[in-house]
Amino acid sequence: MKRTIGLDRELKLRWLDIAAGLAQAERDRLALRAQLMDALADDIPAHFVRVKTCTVLIRTWLTVPPEHTELRDRAFDLLEASVPDQRVVAHWGMLLLAYPFFREIVSAIGRAASLQEEINRGQISRRVTEAWGERTTVKQSILRVFQTLTDWDVLIPNGEENYHVAAARKITDPLLATWLVEATVRSRGSAVPFSGLVQAPENFPFQLTLTLADMARSERFETFREGGELLVGAGLPR
Protein backbone atom coordinates (compact mmCIF):
# COMPACT_ATOMS: atom_id res chain seq x y z
CA MET A 1 0.00 0.00 0.00
CA LYS A 2 1.30 3.45 -0.90
CA ARG A 3 2.23 5.67 2.02
CA THR A 4 0.57 9.08 2.18
CA ILE A 5 3.01 11.94 1.62
CA GLY A 6 0.79 14.87 2.55
CA LEU A 7 3.60 17.42 2.58
CA ASP A 8 3.73 18.54 -1.04
CA ARG A 9 4.06 22.33 -0.67
CA GLU A 10 6.91 24.71 0.04
CA LEU A 11 6.31 26.30 3.46
CA LYS A 12 7.57 29.68 4.51
CA LEU A 13 8.08 30.34 8.22
CA ARG A 14 5.78 33.36 8.03
CA TRP A 15 2.94 31.14 6.82
CA LEU A 16 3.50 28.71 9.68
CA ASP A 17 3.53 31.61 12.13
CA ILE A 18 0.21 32.81 10.72
CA ALA A 19 -1.29 29.32 10.85
CA ALA A 20 -0.18 28.75 14.44
CA GLY A 21 -1.49 32.14 15.54
CA LEU A 22 -4.87 31.57 13.93
CA ALA A 23 -5.15 27.96 15.12
CA GLN A 24 -4.57 29.01 18.71
CA ALA A 25 -7.73 31.13 18.60
CA GLU A 26 -9.83 29.22 16.07
CA ARG A 27 -10.31 25.47 16.47
CA ASP A 28 -12.96 25.02 13.77
CA ARG A 29 -11.26 23.62 10.68
CA LEU A 30 -13.49 25.27 8.08
CA ALA A 31 -13.32 28.66 9.78
CA LEU A 32 -9.54 28.40 10.06
CA ARG A 33 -9.25 27.44 6.40
CA ALA A 34 -11.23 30.55 5.39
CA GLN A 35 -9.02 32.77 7.55
CA LEU A 36 -5.84 31.24 6.16
CA MET A 37 -7.06 31.60 2.58
CA ASP A 38 -7.56 35.31 3.18
CA ALA A 39 -4.27 35.75 5.04
CA LEU A 40 -2.20 34.10 2.29
CA ALA A 41 -3.98 35.62 -0.71
CA ASP A 42 -1.21 38.12 -1.49
CA ASP A 43 1.61 35.61 -1.05
CA ILE A 44 -0.10 32.81 -3.00
CA PRO A 45 -2.43 34.28 -5.65
CA ALA A 46 -3.15 30.93 -7.34
CA HIS A 47 -6.29 29.58 -5.66
CA PHE A 48 -5.51 25.88 -6.08
CA VAL A 49 -1.96 26.25 -4.73
CA ARG A 50 -3.27 28.26 -1.78
CA VAL A 51 -5.84 25.56 -0.98
CA LYS A 52 -3.12 22.89 -0.99
CA THR A 53 -0.84 25.01 1.19
CA CYS A 54 -3.61 25.71 3.69
CA THR A 55 -4.30 21.98 3.92
CA VAL A 56 -0.68 21.34 4.91
CA LEU A 57 -0.68 24.18 7.45
CA ILE A 58 -3.95 23.03 9.03
CA ARG A 59 -2.69 19.48 9.42
CA THR A 60 0.46 20.83 11.05
CA TRP A 61 -1.15 23.08 13.64
CA LEU A 62 -4.85 22.22 13.99
CA THR A 63 -5.92 18.70 13.06
CA VAL A 64 -3.30 16.93 15.16
CA PRO A 65 -4.05 13.47 16.61
CA PRO A 66 -5.68 13.57 20.07
CA GLU A 67 -2.57 12.14 21.71
CA HIS A 68 -0.57 15.16 20.54
CA THR A 69 -2.98 18.01 21.32
CA GLU A 70 -1.45 18.73 24.73
CA LEU A 71 2.01 18.85 23.16
CA ARG A 72 0.65 21.19 20.45
CA ASP A 73 -0.94 23.45 23.06
CA ARG A 74 2.38 23.77 24.87
CA ALA A 75 3.94 24.69 21.52
CA PHE A 76 1.49 27.59 21.25
CA ASP A 77 2.77 28.95 24.55
CA LEU A 78 6.41 28.42 23.56
CA LEU A 79 5.86 30.28 20.29
CA GLU A 80 4.54 33.29 22.15
CA ALA A 81 7.60 33.35 24.42
CA SER A 82 10.22 32.62 21.74
CA VAL A 83 12.43 35.16 20.04
CA PRO A 84 12.08 35.16 16.23
CA ASP A 85 15.07 32.94 15.41
CA GLN A 86 13.86 30.27 17.87
CA ARG A 87 10.30 29.99 16.59
CA VAL A 88 11.41 27.58 13.88
CA VAL A 89 11.97 24.93 16.58
CA ALA A 90 8.26 24.64 17.36
CA HIS A 91 7.32 24.50 13.68
CA TRP A 92 9.98 21.85 13.11
CA GLY A 93 8.66 19.67 15.91
CA MET A 94 5.07 19.96 14.71
CA LEU A 95 6.11 18.96 11.18
CA LEU A 96 7.92 15.92 12.58
CA LEU A 97 4.67 14.91 14.29
CA ALA A 98 2.40 15.66 11.33
CA TYR A 99 4.43 14.27 8.45
CA PRO A 100 6.50 11.06 8.56
CA PHE A 101 7.64 12.05 5.05
CA PHE A 102 9.22 15.23 6.43
CA ARG A 103 10.94 13.28 9.21
CA GLU A 104 12.31 10.75 6.70
CA ILE A 105 13.84 13.46 4.51
CA VAL A 106 15.40 15.51 7.30
CA SER A 107 16.68 12.32 8.96
CA ALA A 108 18.39 11.36 5.71
CA ILE A 109 19.88 14.85 5.44
CA GLY A 110 21.05 14.73 9.04
CA ARG A 111 22.73 11.36 8.60
CA ALA A 112 24.45 12.54 5.41
CA ALA A 113 25.57 15.77 7.07
CA SER A 114 27.28 13.82 9.84
CA LEU A 115 29.49 12.14 7.24
CA GLN A 116 30.15 14.79 4.62
CA GLU A 117 30.27 18.56 4.26
CA GLU A 118 28.05 18.79 1.19
CA ILE A 119 24.56 17.34 0.72
CA ASN A 120 23.34 16.19 -2.67
CA ARG A 121 19.58 16.29 -3.25
CA GLY A 122 19.71 13.42 -5.72
CA GLN A 123 21.44 11.24 -3.17
CA ILE A 124 18.82 12.04 -0.53
CA SER A 125 16.05 11.48 -3.08
CA ARG A 126 17.33 8.00 -3.88
CA ARG A 127 17.35 7.05 -0.21
CA VAL A 128 13.86 8.38 0.42
CA THR A 129 12.32 6.81 -2.68
CA GLU A 130 13.55 3.41 -1.50
CA ALA A 131 11.00 3.69 1.31
CA TRP A 132 8.31 5.78 -0.38
CA GLY A 133 8.42 4.48 -3.94
CA GLU A 134 9.50 5.76 -7.34
CA ARG A 135 6.57 8.11 -7.76
CA THR A 136 6.62 11.50 -9.43
CA THR A 137 4.81 12.95 -6.42
CA VAL A 138 7.58 11.68 -4.11
CA LYS A 139 10.31 13.41 -6.10
CA GLN A 140 8.30 16.62 -6.38
CA SER A 141 7.60 16.61 -2.66
CA ILE A 142 11.27 16.06 -1.85
CA LEU A 143 12.06 19.15 -3.92
CA ARG A 144 9.43 21.13 -1.97
CA VAL A 145 11.03 20.13 1.33
CA PHE A 146 14.46 21.19 0.08
CA GLN A 147 12.99 24.52 -1.07
CA THR A 148 11.48 24.96 2.39
CA LEU A 149 14.75 24.22 4.18
CA THR A 150 16.57 26.61 1.88
CA ASP A 151 14.04 29.35 2.60
CA TRP A 152 14.56 28.75 6.33
CA ASP A 153 18.35 29.12 5.90
CA VAL A 154 18.84 25.55 7.12
CA LEU A 155 20.39 24.53 3.79
CA ILE A 156 22.58 26.78 1.64
CA PRO A 157 22.52 26.02 -2.11
CA ASN A 158 25.86 25.30 -3.74
CA GLY A 159 24.94 24.48 -7.31
CA GLU A 160 21.86 22.87 -8.83
CA GLU A 161 21.51 19.92 -6.43
CA ASN A 162 24.23 20.48 -3.84
CA TYR A 163 23.82 22.17 -0.48
CA HIS A 164 25.86 23.11 2.55
CA VAL A 165 24.24 22.65 5.94
CA ALA A 166 24.09 25.85 7.97
CA ALA A 167 25.67 25.91 11.41
CA ALA A 168 23.42 24.34 14.04
CA ARG A 169 21.35 26.84 16.00
CA LYS A 170 21.61 26.65 19.76
CA ILE A 171 18.22 26.35 21.43
CA THR A 172 18.46 28.88 24.22
CA ASP A 173 15.21 28.07 26.03
CA PRO A 174 15.48 24.77 27.97
CA LEU A 175 11.69 24.36 27.85
CA LEU A 176 11.78 24.61 24.07
CA ALA A 177 14.65 22.11 23.90
CA THR A 178 12.77 19.66 26.12
CA TRP A 179 9.64 20.12 24.00
CA LEU A 180 11.53 19.33 20.78
CA VAL A 181 13.00 16.16 22.28
CA GLU A 182 9.54 15.04 23.34
CA ALA A 183 8.15 15.79 19.88
CA THR A 184 11.02 13.79 18.39
CA VAL A 185 10.33 10.75 20.56
CA ARG A 186 6.62 10.90 19.83
CA SER A 187 7.19 11.29 16.09
CA ARG A 188 9.14 8.03 16.10
CA GLY A 189 6.27 6.25 17.85
CA SER A 190 8.42 4.35 20.34
CA ALA A 191 11.07 4.83 22.98
CA VAL A 192 14.43 6.05 21.65
CA PRO A 193 17.98 5.14 22.76
CA PHE A 194 19.33 8.03 24.79
CA SER A 195 22.69 7.70 23.04
CA GLY A 196 21.16 8.89 19.77
CA LEU A 197 18.43 11.21 21.00
CA VAL A 198 20.19 14.52 21.69
CA GLN A 199 21.96 14.26 18.33
CA ALA A 200 19.00 12.76 16.49
CA PRO A 201 19.58 13.12 12.73
CA GLU A 202 16.12 14.60 12.16
CA ASN A 203 17.10 17.55 14.39
CA PHE A 204 20.34 18.34 12.59
CA PRO A 205 19.67 22.12 12.37
CA PHE A 206 19.67 22.48 16.17
CA GLN A 207 22.20 22.24 18.95
CA LEU A 208 20.74 20.43 21.95
CA THR A 209 22.55 20.21 25.29
CA LEU A 210 20.05 18.20 27.32
CA THR A 211 21.56 15.58 29.60
CA LEU A 212 20.14 12.39 31.03
CA ALA A 213 19.80 14.20 34.36
CA ASP A 214 17.67 16.86 32.65
CA MET A 215 15.35 14.18 31.31
CA ALA A 216 15.23 12.33 34.62
CA ARG A 217 14.10 15.55 36.34
CA SER A 218 11.40 16.17 33.76
CA GLU A 219 7.96 14.69 34.21
CA ARG A 220 7.66 14.50 30.43
CA PHE A 221 9.96 11.48 30.04
CA GLU A 222 10.44 7.99 31.34
CA THR A 223 13.77 6.20 31.16
CA PHE A 224 14.34 2.46 31.31
CA ARG A 225 16.80 -0.18 30.21
CA GLU A 226 16.07 -2.79 27.61
CA GLY A 227 18.62 -5.21 26.23
CA GLY A 228 21.40 -3.37 28.03
CA GLU A 229 20.52 -0.04 26.38
CA LEU A 230 19.07 3.04 28.05
CA LEU A 231 15.84 4.13 26.36
CA VAL A 232 13.83 7.31 26.68
CA GLY A 233 10.05 7.35 26.25
CA ALA A 234 7.51 10.16 26.31
CA GLY A 235 4.17 8.86 27.46
CA LEU A 236 4.30 6.03 24.95
CA PRO A 237 3.81 2.30 25.59
CA ARG A 238 7.03 0.30 25.89
N, C-alpha and C positions, 0 to 999 in steps of 0.2 A: 504494500500500500504506500502511495506517495505521501511524504511528510509535508505538512502545510508550512509554507515559508512565511507568509503574512507580511514580513518587512520588505516591501518592494519600492519604497520611496526614499529619496534623500531627505534627511531631517536636519533642519537648522536649530541651533540651541534656542534661538528666540522663539521659534514655534513651540518647542517643548515647554519653555517658560510660560508661554501664553496658555497652552493646554493645561498645565499643572495649576496655574492660577485660576482658570475657569472651572476646572474639575473640583477644586477645593470648595467652591461655593455652589456648584450646580451638579447634582448627582443624577439627574435625568439624562439619559443618553441622547434622546432626540433633541432636547433643548440645548445640550452641550454642543451637539453637531451643528445646530443652526448658529450658535454663537461663534464657533470656530470658523465656519464657512465665511461669516462676515469679517472676522478678525484677520483672516489670511487672504482676503480678496485681492488686495493690492500686491502682495508678494507672489500669489499664485493665481493669475487671471484665468487660466484654463479650468473650466468647471470640473471636468472629469478628473484631472490631476489633483485638484483641491479636495474632491470627495475622497479619493484614495488616500491622500495625505492625512485628512481628518480621521479616517478609519484607523490608521496606524497610531495616531496620537491618542485617540480615545481608548484603544486597547492598552496603550502604555500606561495611562494615568487614571482611567475611569473603570473600565470593565475588567478589573483584575479578579482572579479567583478569590473566593471567600477566605481561603487560608492566608492570603497575602494582604487583605485590606488593612489590617492593623499596621503592618510594615509600611504600606503605602501612606497611611495617615501620618505616621511618624516622619515620612519623607516630606510631606507637606510642611511640617513644622521646621524641619532642617533646612528646607529651601528658603523659608522666610528669614532664617537666622544666618544664612551663608553669604559670604562675600561673592561677588560675581564670578571669580575664577574657580570657585569651589562648587558652584551649582551643578556643574557637569557631572559630579559624582552621583548625585541623586538620580539624574536622568539615566546615567549609565546603569546603575543598579536596577532601575525599573525596566530598562530594555532587556537586561539579562533575564529578569523574571518573565517578561511578556513574550520574548522571542528566542526560543532555542537556536534558531538560525543565526541570530546576532551573536549569541554566546559561542557558537561553533566557529564563526569567522574570526572573532576577536581572540579566541583561544588559539587558533591556528597562527594568527599574527604574533601573539605573545610568545608562543613556543619558537617560532622562527626568529623573532627578535632576540631571544636569549642565546642564539647560536651564530647570528650573523648581523652585520651592521645595516645591510640593505634588505628591504622586503620587496619581493616580486609578486605582483597581483596574480599573474598567471600561475605561479607556484601555489599560492594560497587557494586559488580557484580549483586547481586540480585536487587538492586535498579535500576541499569541502564537497565537491561534486562526487567524490567517492562515497560519501555518506548520504547525500541528498539527490543524487542522480544527475545524468547528463541532460538536463532540461534547459531550454533557452531562458525560462524564467529564473532558474537558479543563477545562471551567469549574469543576467541583468541585475538581479537583486544583490549579488556580490559587488558589482560595480557601484550600486547605490550606497552600500555600506561604506565602501572605500571613499566615495564622494563625501559622505557624511563625516567620516573621520578626518578627512582633509580639511573640510570646512571648520571642524572643531580644533584644528591645529594639533591633532594627535599624530597624524601622518603628514610628512612633508614630501611633496612630489619631487622626483629626481629622474625625469624622463617620462616616457609614455606609460610604463607599467611598474616602475621602480619607485620606492619610497624610503625615506629615512624615518625612523621613529623619534618623535620629539622626546626631550628629557622628561622623565617621570615627574609628575606634580605631587608635591608633598601635601597630604591631607592634614590640614592644621587643626581641625576640630575632631577630638577623639570620639565624640558621639557620631559624627558623620563616618569616621573610619569604621567604627563598630557596626554601624548600620550597613555599610557596603559589604563587610565580611558576612553579615547575616544574610543579605540578599544573595551573595555568591553561593553560600551553602544551600539556601533554599532553591536557587535556580538549578543546582545540580540534582536536587531531589533526594539526596542521601547524605549521610555524614561524610566528612572530608578529612583526609589525613592532615594533621596540623602542620607537618613538615612542608606541605605544598600549598597551604592556604594563604599565608600572608603574601607569598609571591605567586599567587594563582595566575596562570597565563592570561586568563580572560580580563584581568585587571592590570595589564601591562602599562597603561598610561599613568598609574598612580603609585606613589611611594607610601607603603603602609608600614607602621612601626609597632603594631600590636604584638604583645607577648602572650605567652600561655597564661601568665599571671593575670593579665588584663581580661582574658576570656573567662578565667576561673572566677574572677570577681563579678563578672556580668551575669545577670539573671537571664540574658538572652541565649546563652549557650549551655550545652552539656558536653562534658568530655568523658571519654571512656576508652579503654584499651580493647582491641580486638586483633587476634593473631599477632600479638607483640607490637602493634602499631597504635599510636595515640590518635584517636579520631575526635573530631569536633562536629557536633550536631546543633541544630537550631530549631527545636520544637518539632523535629521530624522523627518518625519511627525508626528504630535501629534495624 
